[in-house]
């Protein structure tokens, strides 16, 4: 039996726009956790995630701010959904709202540690939380964020593992952003290299935990 990119789990929603309590709860909690992970990486001060670097690079060559570049990039990535035949869902909307809220709250509550080893630990914790929470929100079958949607589509269409697709996308964003002048740090490189394997292992855990049909 060929394994599917995203495992079938008990909280899997029957449709992309389902409001059933169980999948909705898993989606909300995992997307909020995703934002917490991003916020911890930011507070580690060891470097931003690859897509933040990519947006920063664009802002250096255009009148756009980093936030404005992020919006434009998100729209352009969403346009890729058309040829890849990806359908948006409730999580596509929740992704933008909850992650942004969680990042701001995390940065408000968590201070940057004074010691380098503490910063490294904080950054690694953020990467692990982001990868694991990605597996849970994707498995709810309620759609994905712009970049995660492309990742899942590439995995399904070309037979790539989700780990490989995610790693390729993050490395592309990291290298492209750096070439445009974006700031790359240890945390950036760690995120680009580790997020794919962490997400892949989390999905494999769910596949083993819940026998697939």
C-alpha positions in Angstrom: 0.0 0.0 0.0 1.4 3.4 -1.0 1.5 5.8 1.9 -0.3 9.1 1.4 1.6 12.4 2.0 -0.7 13.3 4.8 -1.9 10.5 7.1 -5.6 9.8 7.9 -6.2 10.5 11.6 -9.3 10.6 13.9 -9.5 14.4 13.8 -9.5 14.5 10.0 -12.3 16.8 8.8 -14.9 15.6 6.2 -14.4 18.7 4.1 -12.1 21.7 3.7 -14.6 24.0 5.3 -15.8 21.8 8.1 -16.7 23.4 11.5 -16.8 20.1 13.4 -15.4 20.6 16.9 -12.7 18.0 16.9 -10.8 18.9 13.7 -11.4 22.6 14.4 -9.9 22.3 17.9 -6.8 20.5 16.6 -6.4 23.1 13.9 -6.7 26.1 16.2 -4.3 24.6 18.8 -1.7 23.4 16.3 -1.7 26.7 14.3 -1.4 28.7 17.4 1.5 26.4 18.5 3.1 27.0 15.0 3.1 30.7 15.7 4.6 30.1 19.1 7.4 28.2 17.5 8.1 31.0 15.0 8.0 33.5 17.9 10.6 31.5 19.9 12.9 31.4 16.9 12.6 35.1 16.5 13.3 35.7 20.2 16.4 33.5 20.1 18.0 36.3 18.0 19.9 33.7 16.0 18.2 34.4 12.7 14.7 34.5 11.2 13.0 31.8 9.3 13.9 31.5 5.5 10.7 33.1 4.3 11.3 36.1 6.5 14.8 36.4 5.0 13.2 36.1 1.6 10.8 38.9 2.3 13.5 41.1 3.8 15.6 40.6 0.6 12.7 41.7 -1.6 12.1 44.8 0.6 15.7 45.9 0.0 15.1 46.1 -3.7 11.6 47.4 -3.8 9.5 50.1 -2.1 7.8 47.4 -0.1 8.3 46.9 3.6 9.1 43.4 5.0 5.4 43.0 5.9 4.3 44.3 2.5 6.7 41.9 0.8 5.3 39.1 2.9 1.8 39.9 1.7 2.8 40.1 -2.0 4.8 36.8 -1.8 1.8 35.1 -0.1 -0.5 36.2 -3.0 2.0 35.1 -5.6 2.4 31.7 -3.9 -1.4 31.4 -3.8 -1.4 31.9 -7.6 0.7 28.7 -7.8 -2.3 26.9 -6.3 -4.2 27.3 -9.6 -1.9 25.2 -11.9 -1.3 22.8 -9.0 -5.1 22.5 -8.5 -4.9 23.2 -4.7 -8.2 24.1 -3.0 -8.2 26.5 -0.1 -9.9 25.6 3.2 -10.7 27.0 6.6 -7.1 26.5 7.7 -5.9 28.7 4.9 -7.7 31.6 6.7 -6.9 30.5 10.2 -3.2 30.1 9.2 -2.8 33.8 8.7 -4.8 34.9 11.7 -3.6 32.6 14.4 0.0 32.4 13.5 0.4 36.2 13.5 -1.4 36.5 16.8 0.7 33.7 18.4 4.0 35.3 17.2 3.2 38.7 18.7 2.1 37.1 22.0 5.2 35.0 22.2 7.5 37.9 21.5 5.7 39.9 24.2 5.9 37.1 26.9 9.3 35.5 26.1 12.4 37.5 26.4 15.7 36.8 24.6 18.0 34.8 26.9 21.3 36.3 27.8 23.4 33.2 27.3 24.2 31.8 23.8 23.4 28.2 24.8 20.0 29.4 26.1 19.4 31.2 22.8 20.3 28.0 20.9 17.9 25.9 23.1 15.1 28.5 22.5 15.7 28.5 18.8 15.7 24.7 18.5 12.6 24.4 20.7 10.9 26.8 18.3 11.9 24.8 15.2 10.7 21.5 16.8 7.3 23.1 17.8 6.8 24.5 14.4 7.5 21.2 12.6 5.4 19.0 14.9 2.4 21.5 14.9 2.6 21.6 11.1 1.9 17.9 11.0 -1.1 18.2 13.2 -2.7 21.1 11.4 -2.1 19.6 8.0 -3.6 16.2 9.1 -6.9 17.9 10.0 -7.7 18.1 6.2 -9.0 21.7 6.4 -6.6 23.2 3.9 -3.1 24.6 4.3 -1.2 27.9 4.3 0.1 29.3 1.0 3.5 27.6 1.2 2.4 24.4 2.9 -0.2 24.0 0.2 2.5 24.0 -2.5 4.6 21.6 -0.4 1.8 19.1 -0.1 0.9 19.4 -3.8 4.5 18.8 -4.9 4.7 15.8 -2.6 1.5 14.3 -4.1 2.2 15.1 -7.7 5.8 14.1 -8.0 5.9 11.4 -5.4 8.3 13.4 -3.2 8.3 12.9 0.6 6.8 15.8 2.5 10.2 16.1 4.2 12.0 16.6 0.8 9.4 19.0 -0.5 9.5 21.2 2.6 13.3 21.2 2.8 13.7 22.2 -0.9 11.2 25.1 -0.5 12.9 26.4 2.7 16.4 26.2 1.2 15.2 28.0 -1.9 13.7 30.8 0.2 16.8 31.0 2.4 19.4 31.1 -0.4 17.3 33.5 -2.6 16.8 35.9 0.4 20.4 35.8 1.2 21.4 36.6 -2.4 19.1 39.6 -2.3 20.7 40.9 0.9 18.6 39.3 3.6 20.1 38.6 7.0 20.9 35.0 7.5 21.9 33.6 10.9 22.5 30.2 12.6 18.8 29.9 13.3 17.9 30.5 9.7 20.2 27.7 8.5 19.0 25.4 11.3 15.4 26.0 10.3 15.9 25.4 6.6 17.7 22.1 7.3 15.7 20.8 10.2 12.1 21.8 9.6 11.6 19.2 6.8 12.9 16.2 8.7 11.0 17.2 11.8 7.8 17.5 9.9 8.4 14.3 8.0 9.1 12.3 11.3 5.9 13.8 12.9 3.8 12.7 9.9 5.4 9.2 10.0 4.6 9.0 13.7 0.9 9.8 13.0 0.9 7.1 10.2 2.3 4.5 12.6 0.0 5.6 15.5 -3.2 5.4 13.4 -3.3 2.5 10.9 -4.0 3.8 7.4 -6.9 2.7 5.3 
